[in-house]
Amino acid sequence: MGTRDLGGKFNQIYTDSFERIVLGGEDVHGVLAEEATALKAIIDQARRHAGRPDKPSDGACPVD
């Protein structure tokens, strides 16, 4: 499952977390605990907009 049009928000949280942890020397667990709620919200929102799963098939997925 991708994040669709929410990719920019996901990328920003990822970048902010990287900068805080690696460049800023903040505590890894603290930063991730703070950002977890925002990441979960993005994933939940992306799931609501996801299409239906492909039909079961043998071999490659059929193209309709």
RAZIUR-V750122 format. One record per backbone hydrogen bond with DSSP energy under -1.0 kcal/mol. NH is the residue of the N-H (numbers start at 1). CO is the residue of the C=O. Records with the same first field share a line. If there is no record, write none. Layout:
NH->CO ; CO
//
This chain:
6->3
7->4
10->6
11->7
12->8
13->9
14->10
15->11
16->12
17->13
18->14
19->15
20->16
21->17
22->18
24->19
26->20
31->27
32->28
33->29
34->30
35->31
36->32
39->35
40->36
41->37
42->38
43->39
44->40
45->41
46->42
47->43
48->44
49->45
//
